[in-house]
């Protein structure tokens, strides 16, 4: 029986594509953009690179964005692109409208709810403040504070212990095939894939359960409720 539902943040509760669209003008402010390229076109390229390459790391994703044809020579360096990344994600945050209601609905039905997110403490904690999610969860783990990042199974096992449940009683919900699905599965949790990004890892078995958005979670048969 599932007793706890634990979430990833980016692409799961937090609309990174919407955030990119809102902050695409930062690329124009920071780098030389080719004449005629609009903010909407910058956002389109950025979203494509995020969707296609984010699971392979910032170097791959932002290398592809730098070479995407929207910038003039000399092209931005990877270090400059990563700096832009942190400027964007500490300036703007677009929530999925359904995210907070979905988490609250599960909590009201008796499930423990928690968050495990990779990344720097200052960046991820600021996202939670901007998203009005501070206090929403029973427990929060940020990889930069924990000392390990997903997919290390210890980060999932620690959360199960903090919530007072067996790993097999903990559902982990996220978009990343490696960090979220493979990592939580190896820790003995029940993985749920949120289909907001591409599955670019054919060697990793897809989980039995997947959803388009977390809005679907309260309707899953496996979450029939706890006493």
Backbone as CSV, one residue per row, in Angstrom:
resi,resn,N_x,N_y,N_z,CA_x,CA_y,CA_z,C_x,C_y,C_z
1,UNK,0.840,-1.205,0.000,0.000,0.000,0.000,0.873,1.254,0.000
2,UNK,0.537,2.184,-0.857,1.269,3.442,-0.907,0.830,4.340,0.248
3,UNK,1.810,4.839,0.998,1.527,5.723,2.120,2.121,7.116,1.949
4,UNK,3.049,7.252,0.997,3.699,8.544,0.783,3.889,8.782,-0.705
5,UNK,3.691,10.023,-1.125,3.914,10.426,-2.509,4.954,11.540,-2.491
6,UNK,6.072,11.291,-3.157,7.193,12.226,-3.160,7.405,12.718,-4.588
7,UNK,7.656,14.003,-4.719,7.702,14.646,-6.023,9.093,15.162,-6.356
8,UNK,9.398,15.145,-7.635,10.434,15.959,-8.246,9.863,17.376,-8.381
9,UNK,10.717,18.360,-8.699,10.225,19.729,-8.850,10.130,20.144,-10.319
10,UNK,11.261,20.309,-10.992,11.262,20.831,-12.360,10.611,19.843,-13.327
11,UNK,9.755,20.359,-14.168,9.009,19.575,-15.162,7.979,18.654,-14.523
12,UNK,7.808,18.747,-13.208,6.838,17.909,-12.503,5.805,18.782,-11.805
13,UNK,6.266,19.676,-10.938,5.388,20.644,-10.276,5.598,22.060,-10.808
14,UNK,6.654,22.232,-11.552,7.132,23.559,-11.953,7.282,23.591,-13.469
15,UNK,6.665,24.570,-14.112,6.617,24.672,-15.574,7.886,25.341,-16.100
16,UNK,8.903,24.537,-16.362,10.159,25.101,-16.868,9.976,25.724,-18.242
17,UNK,9.130,25.139,-19.082,8.940,25.708,-20.413,8.262,27.074,-20.326
18,UNK,7.279,27.191,-19.457,6.642,28.483,-19.242,7.618,29.499,-18.680
19,UNK,8.508,29.039,-17.801,9.509,29.920,-17.220,10.501,30.378,-18.281
20,UNK,10.918,29.479,-19.148,11.811,29.850,-20.250,11.157,30.898,-21.138
21,UNK,9.891,30.700,-21.473,9.188,31.669,-22.322,9.144,33.045,-21.669
22,UNK,8.930,33.065,-20.364,8.861,34.338,-19.648,10.211,35.037,-19.598
23,UNK,11.283,34.261,-19.501,12.597,34.858,-19.310,13.514,34.815,-20.513
24,UNK,12.988,34.478,-21.690,13.838,34.359,-22.881,14.539,35.667,-23.229
25,UNK,13.943,36.793,-22.850,14.560,38.088,-23.155,15.916,38.257,-22.476
26,UNK,16.179,37.453,-21.416,17.476,37.538,-20.741,18.612,37.131,-21.672
27,UNK,18.349,36.200,-22.595,19.373,35.798,-23.560,19.730,36.959,-24.476
28,UNK,18.734,37.726,-24.879,18.991,38.894,-25.735,19.780,39.954,-24.966
29,UNK,19.443,40.130,-23.684,20.126,41.116,-22.861,21.581,40.733,-22.627
30,UNK,21.851,39.428,-22.595,23.167,38.937,-22.203,24.096,38.699,-23.386
31,UNK,23.545,38.211,-24.506,24.372,37.810,-25.646,23.937,38.538,-26.917
32,UNK,24.795,38.457,-27.941,24.483,39.042,-29.245,23.597,38.070,-30.014
33,UNK,22.347,38.475,-30.245,21.373,37.650,-30.963,21.301,38.115,-32.410
34,UNK,21.173,37.182,-33.338,21.113,37.522,-34.753,19.935,38.455,-35.034
35,UNK,20.136,39.338,-35.974,19.101,40.289,-36.358,17.854,39.537,-36.837
36,UNK,16.718,39.975,-36.367,15.454,39.384,-36.779,14.968,38.254,-35.891
37,UNK,15.802,37.756,-35.001,15.389,36.679,-34.089,14.571,37.287,-32.958
38,UNK,13.364,36.798,-32.766,12.461,37.335,-31.751,12.628,36.602,-30.422
39,UNK,12.075,37.178,-29.365,12.096,36.504,-28.074,11.345,35.176,-28.139
40,UNK,10.274,35.137,-28.923,9.517,33.894,-29.073,10.367,32.817,-29.736
41,UNK,11.200,33.210,-30.706,12.073,32.235,-31.359,13.193,31.780,-30.429
42,UNK,13.696,32.692,-29.595,14.686,32.303,-28.586,14.077,31.270,-27.654
43,UNK,12.875,31.546,-27.182,12.195,30.609,-26.282,11.980,29.262,-26.956
44,UNK,11.592,29.270,-28.219,11.350,28.019,-28.943,12.611,27.165,-29.011
45,UNK,13.743,27.782,-29.339,15.010,27.051,-29.401,15.425,26.547,-28.020
46,UNK,15.263,27.402,-27.024,15.662,27.050,-25.658,14.825,25.879,-25.143
47,UNK,13.535,25.936,-25.378,12.644,24.858,-24.943,12.983,23.555,-25.667
48,UNK,13.255,23.640,-26.966,13.624,22.440,-27.723,14.881,21.804,-27.133
49,UNK,15.896,22.622,-26.831,17.143,22.088,-26.279,16.931,21.529,-24.885
50,UNK,16.095,22.189,-24.086,15.785,21.675,-22.753,15.077,20.332,-22.858
51,UNK,14.063,20.278,-23.704,13.267,19.057,-23.831,14.093,17.893,-24.368
52,UNK,15.003,18.184,-25.280,15.745,17.120,-25.960,17.004,16.688,-25.225
53,UNK,17.645,17.618,-24.495,18.989,17.339,-23.993,19.184,17.531,-22.493
54,UNK,18.168,18.021,-21.765,18.383,18.326,-20.350,18.826,17.104,-19.556
55,UNK,18.361,15.916,-19.934,18.713,14.712,-19.186,20.167,14.291,-19.394
56,UNK,20.856,14.933,-20.348,22.264,14.627,-20.595,23.192,15.644,-19.937
57,UNK,22.632,16.607,-19.208,23.457,17.567,-18.491,23.457,18.945,-19.108
58,UNK,23.815,19.931,-18.291,23.820,21.322,-18.738,24.786,21.550,-19.892
59,UNK,25.949,20.877,-19.856,26.936,21.112,-20.908,26.385,20.746,-22.272
60,UNK,25.705,19.604,-22.349,25.104,19.179,-23.613,23.966,20.106,-24.008
61,UNK,23.065,20.390,-23.080,21.891,21.205,-23.394,22.289,22.607,-23.848
62,UNK,23.160,23.247,-23.074,23.494,24.629,-23.406,24.505,24.724,-24.534
63,UNK,25.276,23.678,-24.765,26.102,23.636,-25.961,25.245,23.624,-27.216
64,UNK,24.182,22.821,-27.179,23.253,22.778,-28.316,22.548,24.117,-28.507
65,UNK,22.171,24.760,-27.405,21.502,26.058,-27.523,22.450,27.106,-28.099
66,UNK,23.707,27.098,-27.654,24.675,28.067,-28.165,24.876,27.904,-29.670
67,UNK,24.772,26.658,-30.156,24.989,26.375,-31.580,23.688,26.317,-32.381
68,UNK,22.592,26.796,-31.799,21.278,26.618,-32.427,20.981,27.596,-33.552
69,UNK,21.856,28.564,-33.765,21.661,29.496,-34.880,21.046,30.822,-34.502
70,UNK,20.817,31.073,-33.222,20.188,32.335,-32.827,21.207,33.376,-32.390
71,UNK,22.455,32.959,-32.154,23.483,33.888,-31.677,24.491,34.184,-32.783
72,UNK,25.118,35.353,-32.695,26.192,35.702,-33.617,27.531,35.283,-33.007
73,UNK,28.561,35.228,-33.869,29.906,34.926,-33.395,30.470,36.114,-32.613
74,UNK,31.286,35.883,-31.595,31.622,34.588,-31.011,30.466,34.036,-30.188
75,UNK,30.230,32.754,-30.307,29.111,32.139,-29.623,29.330,32.154,-28.106
76,UNK,28.241,32.171,-27.337,28.382,32.094,-25.876,29.089,30.816,-25.459
77,UNK,29.880,30.906,-24.394,30.534,29.717,-23.857,29.550,28.942,-22.973
78,UNK,29.886,27.697,-22.689,29.053,26.881,-21.803,28.936,27.554,-20.439
79,UNK,30.035,28.078,-19.939,30.009,28.736,-18.626,29.067,29.934,-18.638
80,UNK,29.078,30.711,-19.715,28.183,31.866,-19.821,26.725,31.422,-19.916
81,UNK,26.480,30.327,-20.626,25.115,29.829,-20.754,24.599,29.308,-19.412
82,UNK,25.444,28.642,-18.666,25.025,28.130,-17.356,24.765,29.297,-16.401
83,UNK,25.565,30.346,-16.500,25.308,31.552,-15.696,23.946,32.144,-16.042
84,UNK,23.609,32.152,-17.335,22.292,32.622,-17.766,21.192,31.739,-17.181
85,UNK,21.435,30.434,-17.142,20.476,29.488,-16.560,20.108,29.904,-15.141
86,UNK,21.117,30.180,-14.320,20.838,30.520,-12.929,20.198,31.897,-12.795
87,UNK,20.533,32.810,-13.694,19.847,34.106,-13.673,18.367,33.922,-13.977
88,UNK,18.059,33.081,-14.961,16.657,32.837,-15.320,15.885,32.231,-14.151
89,UNK,16.451,31.137,-13.586,15.675,30.365,-12.610,15.704,30.937,-11.193
90,UNK,16.411,32.053,-11.013,16.267,32.789,-9.756,15.508,34.093,-9.958
91,UNK,15.047,34.318,-11.190,14.280,35.536,-11.492,12.820,35.243,-11.810
92,UNK,12.540,34.081,-12.386,11.192,33.746,-12.833,10.837,32.325,-12.412
93,UNK,9.569,32.102,-12.134,9.084,30.763,-11.803,7.609,30.679,-12.182
94,UNK,7.283,29.810,-13.110,5.902,29.624,-13.556,5.412,28.273,-13.031
95,UNK,4.433,28.257,-12.149,3.920,26.987,-11.637,2.928,26.371,-12.614
96,UNK,2.770,25.070,-12.539,1.598,24.456,-13.152,0.413,24.784,-12.243
97,UNK,-0.661,25.285,-12.800,-1.810,25.704,-11.996,-2.374,24.565,-11.151
98,UNK,-2.227,23.338,-11.646,-2.819,22.186,-10.975,-1.905,21.580,-9.913
99,UNK,-0.663,22.051,-9.820,0.316,21.369,-8.977,-0.044,21.428,-7.497
100,UNK,-0.249,22.621,-6.970,-0.549,22.750,-5.542,-1.870,22.064,-5.190
101,UNK,-2.953,22.254,-5.966,-4.186,21.517,-5.644,-4.004,20.003,-5.641
102,UNK,-3.188,19.473,-6.567,-2.978,18.021,-6.621,-2.252,17.536,-5.373
103,UNK,-1.217,18.267,-4.951,-0.481,17.881,-3.745,-1.397,17.954,-2.523
104,UNK,-2.178,19.024,-2.427,-3.079,19.173,-1.280,-4.140,18.083,-1.266
105,UNK,-4.622,17.689,-2.430,-5.644,16.639,-2.498,-5.098,15.328,-1.947
106,UNK,-3.856,15.008,-2.281,-3.251,13.776,-1.756,-3.039,13.861,-0.253
107,UNK,-2.619,15.037,0.201,-2.397,15.225,1.628,-3.709,15.084,2.409
108,UNK,-4.773,15.634,1.857,-6.079,15.554,2.521,-6.593,14.126,2.597
109,UNK,-6.138,13.272,1.679,-6.562,11.872,1.684,-5.688,11.005,2.576
110,UNK,-4.749,11.594,3.270,-3.977,10.866,4.251,-2.578,10.474,3.854
111,UNK,-2.149,10.834,2.654,-0.792,10.514,2.223,0.198,11.527,2.780
112,UNK,1.375,11.043,3.162,2.485,11.953,3.391,2.950,12.463,2.029
113,UNK,3.289,13.739,1.945,3.753,14.305,0.678,5.102,14.984,0.916
114,UNK,6.007,14.815,-0.031,7.355,15.345,0.147,7.946,15.698,-1.216
115,UNK,9.137,16.295,-1.167,9.817,16.755,-2.370,11.281,16.364,-2.289
116,UNK,11.810,15.818,-3.384,13.248,15.617,-3.543,13.645,16.276,-4.845
117,UNK,14.539,17.248,-4.782,14.971,17.953,-5.982,16.481,18.071,-6.009
118,UNK,17.065,17.875,-7.174,18.488,18.127,-7.349,18.734,19.628,-7.443
119,UNK,20.000,20.011,-7.329,20.354,21.399,-7.567,20.922,22.102,-6.352
120,UNK,21.255,23.355,-6.588,21.816,24.193,-5.534,20.734,24.601,-4.544
121,UNK,21.117,24.645,-3.277,20.152,24.981,-2.237,19.509,26.335,-2.470
122,UNK,20.312,27.372,-2.711,19.771,28.724,-2.843,18.804,28.824,-4.011
123,UNK,19.126,28.163,-5.129,18.284,28.237,-6.319,16.966,27.511,-6.093
124,UNK,17.029,26.276,-5.589,15.810,25.483,-5.429,14.918,26.037,-4.319
125,UNK,15.525,26.523,-3.245,14.724,27.119,-2.173,14.039,28.392,-2.652
126,UNK,14.720,29.167,-3.495,14.083,30.371,-4.023,12.933,30.007,-4.953
127,UNK,13.114,28.956,-5.756,12.012,28.501,-6.602,10.781,28.188,-5.759
128,UNK,10.983,27.478,-4.660,9.849,27.114,-3.812,9.155,28.358,-3.261
129,UNK,9.932,29.373,-2.906,9.315,30.616,-2.427,8.542,31.298,-3.545
130,UNK,9.138,31.381,-4.737,8.469,32.041,-5.858,7.212,31.282,-6.285
131,UNK,7.226,29.966,-6.113,6.086,29.133,-6.489,5.035,29.029,-5.394
132,UNK,5.284,29.666,-4.257,4.377,29.627,-3.104,4.193,28.201,-2.601
133,UNK,5.281,27.431,-2.603,5.235,26.035,-2.156,5.924,25.812,-0.817
134,UNK,6.412,26.863,-0.182,7.017,26.717,1.140,5.928,26.284,2.124
135,UNK,6.181,25.214,2.869,5.200,24.707,3.817,4.203,23.730,3.230
136,UNK,4.291,23.493,1.918,3.340,22.583,1.267,3.632,21.123,1.590
137,UNK,4.901,20.789,1.806,5.330,19.397,1.937,5.655,19.045,3.382
138,UNK,5.512,17.765,3.695,5.904,17.280,5.012,7.424,17.289,5.169
139,UNK,8.127,16.997,4.094,9.591,16.991,4.109,10.102,17.468,2.748
140,UNK,11.254,18.121,2.746,11.894,18.579,1.511,13.373,18.219,1.574
141,UNK,13.880,17.599,0.516,15.308,17.340,0.382,15.814,18.022,-0.879
142,UNK,16.833,18.853,-0.727,17.521,19.483,-1.859,18.900,18.834,-1.953
143,UNK,19.222,18.340,-3.147,20.471,17.611,-3.313,21.684,18.382,-2.838
144,UNK,21.719,19.686,-3.103,22.851,20.490,-2.696,23.021,20.592,-1.199
145,UNK,21.961,20.370,-0.444,22.030,20.363,1.010,22.344,18.964,1.543
146,UNK,21.814,17.955,0.855,21.954,16.565,1.302,23.375,16.044,1.107
147,UNK,24.045,16.579,0.084,25.399,16.117,-0.210,25.466,15.078,-1.300
148,UNK,24.316,14.599,-1.751,24.197,13.689,-2.887,23.037,14.159,-3.749
149,UNK,23.125,13.865,-5.030,22.048,14.207,-5.940,21.388,12.924,-6.442
150,UNK,20.125,13.025,-6.832,19.517,11.908,-7.554,20.391,11.609,-8.771
151,UNK,20.593,10.355,-9.162,19.829,9.152,-8.822,20.385,8.323,-7.665
152,UNK,21.284,8.843,-6.820,21.786,8.052,-5.698,20.608,7.553,-4.853
153,UNK,20.587,6.262,-4.617,19.429,5.708,-3.921,19.345,6.175,-2.470
154,UNK,20.475,6.604,-1.912,20.465,7.041,-0.515,19.534,8.219,-0.280
155,UNK,19.395,9.064,-1.278,18.545,10.248,-1.105,17.072,9.842,-1.003
156,UNK,16.699,8.762,-1.680,15.330,8.248,-1.598,15.127,7.460,-0.298
157,UNK,16.124,6.673,0.061,16.015,5.883,1.300,15.935,6.796,2.520
158,UNK,16.693,7.879,2.494,16.639,8.832,3.602,15.247,9.441,3.714
159,UNK,14.643,9.776,2.580,13.304,10.364,2.616,12.288,9.372,3.166
160,UNK,12.366,8.114,2.753,11.443,7.105,3.278,11.568,7.000,4.796
161,UNK,12.800,7.025,5.280,13.018,6.955,6.723,12.417,8.172,7.422
162,UNK,12.619,9.344,6.866,12.089,10.569,7.475,10.570,10.578,7.504
163,UNK,9.951,9.966,6.493,8.497,9.906,6.437,7.934,8.730,7.232
164,UNK,8.796,7.846,7.692,8.350,6.712,8.485,7.655,5.632,7.689
165,UNK,8.099,5.455,6.424,7.486,4.430,5.578,8.579,3.540,5.000
166,UNK,8.197,2.341,4.585,9.096,1.481,3.842,9.238,2.048,2.422
167,UNK,10.416,1.928,1.787,10.542,2.425,0.411,9.473,1.891,-0.530
168,UNK,9.028,0.644,-0.323,7.998,0.075,-1.184,6.644,0.749,-1.011
169,UNK,6.498,1.514,0.073,5.257,2.241,0.339,5.341,3.696,-0.126
170,UNK,6.447,4.044,-0.783,6.679,5.418,-1.213,6.673,5.501,-2.733
171,UNK,5.776,6.312,-3.272,5.733,6.582,-4.703,6.602,7.800,-4.996
172,UNK,7.441,7.694,-6.043,8.237,8.853,-6.445,7.828,9.275,-7.850
173,UNK,7.510,10.554,-7.998,6.916,11.090,-9.219,7.869,12.088,-9.851
174,UNK,8.319,11.822,-11.086,9.235,12.738,-11.743,9.335,12.475,-13.229
175,UNK,10.048,13.358,-13.919,10.136,13.293,-15.381,11.417,12.664,-15.890
176,UNK,12.471,12.629,-15.075,13.790,12.240,-15.564,13.978,10.722,-15.500
177,UNK,14.207,10.061,-16.651,14.345,8.607,-16.662,15.460,8.084,-15.761
178,UNK,16.568,8.826,-15.669,17.699,8.388,-14.850,17.518,8.826,-13.407
179,UNK,17.450,10.124,-13.183,17.431,10.654,-11.819,16.192,10.242,-11.046
180,UNK,15.044,10.252,-11.709,13.782,10.014,-11.016,13.337,8.558,-11.081
181,UNK,13.296,8.013,-12.269,12.744,6.658,-12.435,13.757,5.593,-12.022
182,UNK,14.922,5.602,-12.621,15.947,4.600,-12.297,16.369,4.718,-10.832
183,UNK,16.585,5.958,-10.373,17.045,6.164,-9.008,16.054,5.674,-7.971
184,UNK,14.785,6.055,-8.127,13.786,5.649,-7.137,13.497,4.159,-7.216
185,UNK,13.526,3.598,-8.420,13.302,2.147,-8.572,14.389,1.355,-7.856
186,UNK,15.650,1.788,-7.997,16.752,1.068,-7.361,16.702,1.185,-5.846
187,UNK,16.012,2.221,-5.352,15.837,2.365,-3.903,14.659,1.561,-3.389
188,UNK,13.913,0.918,-4.291,12.774,0.101,-3.893,11.453,0.834,-3.850
189,UNK,11.425,2.062,-4.404,10.185,2.845,-4.422,9.344,2.495,-5.642
190,UNK,8.150,3.039,-5.700,7.263,2.871,-6.852,7.424,4.105,-7.738
191,UNK,8.071,3.977,-8.907,8.301,5.147,-9.746,7.095,5.466,-10.628
192,UNK,6.878,6.762,-10.832,5.838,7.243,-11.742,6.480,8.284,-12.653
193,UNK,6.388,8.056,-13.951,6.980,8.971,-14.926,5.965,10.031,-15.333
194,UNK,6.367,11.297,-15.246,5.568,12.409,-15.760,6.088,12.722,-17.154
195,UNK,5.230,12.615,-18.160,5.670,12.657,-19.544,5.815,14.092,-20.071
196,UNK,6.551,14.933,-19.360,6.755,16.312,-19.808,8.047,16.482,-20.592
197,UNK,8.923,15.470,-20.580,10.160,15.507,-21.347,10.304,14.211,-22.131
198,UNK,11.304,14.172,-23.007,11.509,13.012,-23.858,12.148,11.864,-23.066
199,UNK,11.788,10.625,-23.444,12.436,9.434,-22.871,13.563,9.050,-23.826
200,UNK,14.773,9.527,-23.504,15.918,9.333,-24.389,16.857,8.223,-23.924
201,UNK,16.343,7.305,-23.132,17.172,6.245,-22.573,16.522,4.892,-22.844
202,UNK,16.712,4.339,-24.046,16.053,3.062,-24.396,16.504,1.898,-23.532
203,UNK,17.664,2.010,-22.875,18.146,0.918,-22.039,17.493,0.906,-20.662
204,UNK,16.771,1.968,-20.330,16.087,2.032,-19.045,14.618,1.659,-19.268
205,UNK,14.144,0.702,-18.503,12.758,0.254,-18.628,11.808,1.337,-18.130
206,UNK,10.802,1.644,-18.925,9.795,2.601,-18.484,8.982,1.996,-17.339
207,UNK,8.552,2.829,-16.406,7.777,2.293,-15.280,6.379,1.882,-15.721
208,UNK,5.734,1.082,-14.913,4.384,0.636,-15.228,3.392,1.791,-15.198
209,UNK,3.679,2.801,-14.394,2.745,3.915,-14.230,3.351,5.180,-14.814
210,UNK,2.577,5.882,-15.627,2.984,7.188,-16.119,1.760,8.079,-16.201
211,UNK,2.004,9.385,-16.109,0.920,10.365,-16.191,1.371,11.512,-17.075
212,UNK,0.401,12.192,-17.665,0.728,13.379,-18.445,1.091,14.532,-17.542
213,UNK,0.368,14.675,-16.428,0.633,15.697,-15.427,0.297,15.129,-14.049
214,UNK,0.767,15.787,-13.001,0.478,15.317,-11.643,-0.995,15.498,-11.291
215,UNK,-1.726,16.226,-12.101,-3.165,16.381,-11.886,-3.879,15.045,-11.925
216,UNK,-3.282,14.067,-12.635,-3.889,12.751,-12.776,-3.668,11.856,-11.561
217,UNK,-2.731,12.198,-10.703,-2.352,11.300,-9.608,-3.509,10.927,-8.684
218,UNK,-4.317,11.882,-8.219,-5.384,11.496,-7.283,-6.376,10.488,-7.855
219,UNK,-6.386,10.328,-9.183,-7.340,9.401,-9.810,-6.737,8.007,-10.042
220,UNK,-5.458,7.825,-9.734,-4.822,6.530,-9.944,-5.378,5.481,-8.986
221,UNK,-5.638,4.298,-9.497,-6.175,3.232,-8.662,-5.245,2.841,-7.546
222,UNK,-3.929,2.936,-7.781,-2.963,2.548,-6.749,-3.001,3.492,-5.560
223,UNK,-3.576,4.686,-5.756,-3.695,5.673,-4.676,-5.138,5.703,-4.183
224,UNK,-5.593,4.548,-3.766,-6.986,4.483,-3.305,-7.219,5.118,-1.953
225,UNK,-6.137,5.556,-1.307,-6.274,6.210,-0.008,-5.661,5.371,1.093
226,UNK,-5.343,5.998,2.190,-4.790,5.294,3.339,-5.629,5.641,4.546
227,UNK,-5.625,4.720,5.518,-6.400,4.958,6.728,-5.596,5.765,7.730
